[in-house]
Amino acid sequence: MKEIVITNEFSNQRVDKYVRKYLNEAPLSFIYKLFRKKDVKVNNHWVKENYILQTNDVLRIFVSDAQLEEFNKPKEVKNISFKDLNIIYEDNNLLIVNKPKGILVHGDSSEKRLTLTNKVQSYIMSKNEQTDFLCSPIHRLDRNTSGLVIFAKNFKTSQYFMGLLKEKEKIEKYYLCLVVGKTTKSGTVNIPLYKDDERGMVFKGNINNGAKEAITKYELIASNNDFSLLSVQILTGRTHQIRAHFKEINHPLVGDGKYGDFKINKGFNSDFNYDSQFLHAYKIKFNNLEGDYKYLSNKEFVSPLNDKEKEILNKLNIPMKS
């Protein structure tokens, strides 16, 4: 039997999620069998999977020493170089990093080692700041989208900022993108999207048939007769939302291999040696935050376009404006 006193850092989460993280090598079937057999107790009472842990709760997991040794193993932090990590902001709770194009935030089947998360965790490990919580991102960017990513240094911060993303009013995320054609000065795209997992793409759909609400606002920064540079704010966080929305309004992103214009993309590759979507998460703004995070209220963090994209805009005679 393993007894654990829940600290403030790990409170306010479902007990099954905590047990899954603690017995991180155990199959899910084993975890939920523990609950069915009433082998998980909090404060001397059997609990169901959806019980919310509180600070100072005494959690008991009734497993053998052999099972504990087999299933509770420290998560491996891949020690990789972080010298090129571009840190925009850091404090005791969070880290804001500028992600370059071409790297995943999290690993997938094609790449598990060289990820932004692994670089951040290696950086934190080098400072000897890490606790049982592995510094983790609270949101993601596509591999070929650059820009700002927020990492939480502790569980409480992770919970709080993930909640902010759902509330939408207290955290604002802005992107710069270059799209085909000349857009209106401003606009809102409100088109529900559904994800086709087999094709790895999202498409216009109907909420009544399983699509999810997706809302994108944009402001025109500058344009020529053929292309427009936009500042985009997403009010929902759907997969490929910006890319799919601008395709739907006939202004696909330049360089987008999934949703873009093949002929135009080929021209950009030939003329500028540019072969990824022109999309950059350039600004994060925190509004009126509360409690332990009040010190971040009304702060904003900005990451400029890279030199190559600035050069492309200059050659297209599309001026950047502040």
Disulfide bonds with the S-S distance in Angstrom:
none
